[in-house]
Amino acid sequence: MKYCQDITEMMERTAVERIRLSDKIALRFHLFICKTCKRYYEDSKTMDILLKRRFKKIDQYSFSKLEKEELIKRM
């Protein structure tokens, strides 16, 4: 079984590149048994979605109060 640090690094790699099937299986298995890593993974995906949505236009660079509250609530 992989350690949490290895898994978090793998999670971050999945955001920018494809990973091997064996790594995908290891990631899914670890997320099934480790609730902390699962929560980190969900939060990381949420942050990616919110940041992509927010920075569609480069000149918009600040979060509204409502968005900040939503981020805090999701974390």
C-alpha positions as CSV (number, residue, x, y, z in Angstrom):
1,M,0.0,0.0,0.0
2,K,1.2,3.5,-0.8
3,Y,1.7,6.2,1.8
4,C,-0.5,9.3,2.0
5,Q,2.3,11.5,0.8
6,D,2.8,9.4,-2.3
7,I,-1.0,9.4,-2.9
8,T,-1.3,13.2,-2.6
9,E,1.5,13.7,-5.1
10,M,-0.2,11.2,-7.4
11,M,-3.5,13.2,-7.0
12,E,-1.8,16.4,-8.1
13,R,-0.2,14.7,-11.1
14,T,-3.6,13.5,-12.3
15,A,-4.7,17.1,-12.7
16,V,-2.0,17.8,-15.3
17,E,-1.2,14.4,-16.9
18,R,-2.4,10.9,-17.4
19,I,-1.3,8.3,-14.9
20,R,-0.7,4.6,-15.3
21,L,-3.6,2.1,-14.7
22,S,-1.7,0.6,-11.8
23,D,-1.4,4.0,-10.2
24,K,-5.1,4.7,-10.8
25,I,-6.0,1.4,-9.0
26,A,-3.7,2.2,-6.1
27,L,-5.2,5.7,-5.9
28,R,-8.7,4.5,-5.8
29,F,-7.9,1.8,-3.3
30,H,-6.2,4.2,-1.0
31,L,-9.0,6.7,-1.3
32,F,-11.4,3.9,-0.4
33,I,-9.6,3.2,2.9
34,C,-8.2,6.6,3.9
35,K,-10.8,9.2,4.6
36,T,-8.3,12.0,5.1
37,C,-6.9,11.5,1.6
38,K,-10.4,11.2,0.2
39,R,-11.3,14.5,1.7
40,Y,-8.1,16.2,0.4
41,Y,-8.9,14.8,-3.0
42,E,-12.4,16.2,-3.0
43,D,-11.3,19.6,-1.7
44,S,-8.5,19.7,-4.3
45,K,-11.0,19.0,-7.1
46,T,-13.4,21.6,-5.8
47,M,-10.6,24.2,-5.6
48,D,-9.6,23.4,-9.2
49,I,-13.1,23.9,-10.4
50,L,-13.6,27.1,-8.6
51,L,-10.3,28.6,-9.7
52,K,-10.9,27.6,-13.3
53,R,-14.3,29.2,-13.2
54,R,-13.0,32.3,-11.5
55,F,-10.1,32.9,-13.8
56,K,-11.8,32.5,-17.1
57,K,-11.0,36.1,-17.7
58,I,-7.5,37.0,-16.5
59,D,-8.6,40.5,-15.4
60,Q,-10.9,39.1,-12.8
61,Y,-8.6,38.0,-10.0
62,S,-10.5,38.4,-6.7
63,F,-13.1,36.3,-5.0
64,S,-16.4,37.7,-3.8
65,K,-17.4,37.4,-0.2
66,L,-19.9,34.7,-1.1
67,E,-17.2,32.7,-3.0
68,K,-14.9,33.0,0.0
69,E,-17.6,31.7,2.3
70,E,-18.4,28.9,-0.1
71,L,-14.7,27.9,-0.1
72,I,-14.4,28.0,3.6
73,K,-17.6,25.9,4.0
74,R,-16.3,23.3,1.5
75,M,-13.0,23.0,3.3
